[in-house]
Amino acid sequence: MTDTETKVTNLLGNREEKRFTFDFSFWSFDGFGTKDNGYTYPLDDGKGYKDQKYVFDKIGISVLDNAW
């Protein structure tokens, strides 16, 4: 997975890969810890799991700026 591409591999059978391109693509499957209040945060140096703060910083701010 990169910033704009998600790759899905068929693990049953021929291991065929499908690639999908988006404006943004964020990893949110594993590589996170959970605080007592339910907030999930990345355990690594930011190369894997992307939390809500990262997503907001990446696209949320520009969406709000354009809305105003």
C-alpha positions as CSV (number, residue, x, y, z in Angstrom):
1,M,0.0,0.0,0.0
2,T,1.2,3.5,-0.9
3,D,-0.3,6.9,-0.5
4,T,-2.6,6.3,-3.5
5,E,-2.5,2.6,-4.3
6,T,-3.9,-0.4,-2.5
7,K,-2.8,-3.9,-3.6
8,V,-5.0,-6.9,-2.7
9,T,-3.6,-10.5,-3.1
10,N,-5.7,-13.6,-3.4
11,L,-4.3,-15.9,-0.8
12,L,-6.5,-18.8,-1.9
13,G,-5.4,-20.1,-5.2
14,N,-3.1,-18.5,-7.7
15,R,-2.0,-15.4,-5.5
16,E,-3.4,-13.1,-8.2
17,E,-2.9,-9.4,-7.3
18,K,-5.4,-6.6,-7.9
19,R,-4.3,-3.0,-7.7
20,F,-6.7,-0.1,-6.9
21,T,-5.8,3.6,-7.2
22,F,-7.5,6.2,-5.0
23,D,-6.9,9.8,-4.2
24,F,-5.7,8.6,-0.8
25,S,-5.2,5.1,0.6
26,F,-4.6,4.6,4.4
27,W,-3.6,1.4,6.3
28,S,-5.9,0.8,9.3
29,F,-5.8,-3.0,9.8
30,D,-3.0,-3.7,12.3
31,G,0.1,-2.2,13.8
32,F,-1.8,-0.1,16.4
33,G,-2.3,0.1,20.2
34,T,-5.5,1.2,22.0
35,K,-5.6,3.7,24.8
36,D,-8.1,3.4,27.7
37,N,-10.4,5.9,26.0
38,G,-10.6,3.8,22.9
39,Y,-8.3,5.9,20.7
40,T,-6.1,3.8,18.5
41,Y,-2.5,4.9,17.7
42,P,0.3,3.6,15.5
43,L,2.9,1.4,17.2
44,D,5.6,1.9,14.6
45,D,7.2,5.0,13.2
46,G,4.3,5.9,11.0
47,K,5.1,3.5,8.1
48,G,2.0,1.3,8.8
49,Y,-1.2,2.1,10.6
50,K,-2.6,5.5,10.0
51,D,-4.7,7.0,12.9
52,Q,-7.5,9.5,12.6
53,K,-5.1,12.4,13.4
54,Y,-3.0,11.4,10.4
55,V,-6.0,11.2,8.1
56,F,-7.3,14.5,9.3
57,D,-3.9,16.2,8.9
58,K,-3.6,14.7,5.4
59,I,-7.1,15.5,4.0
60,G,-9.4,16.9,6.7
61,I,-7.9,20.3,7.0
62,S,-8.1,21.0,3.3
63,V,-11.7,19.8,3.2
64,L,-12.6,22.2,6.0
65,D,-10.6,25.1,4.4
66,N,-12.5,24.6,1.1
67,A,-15.8,24.5,3.0
68,W,-15.2,27.9,4.6
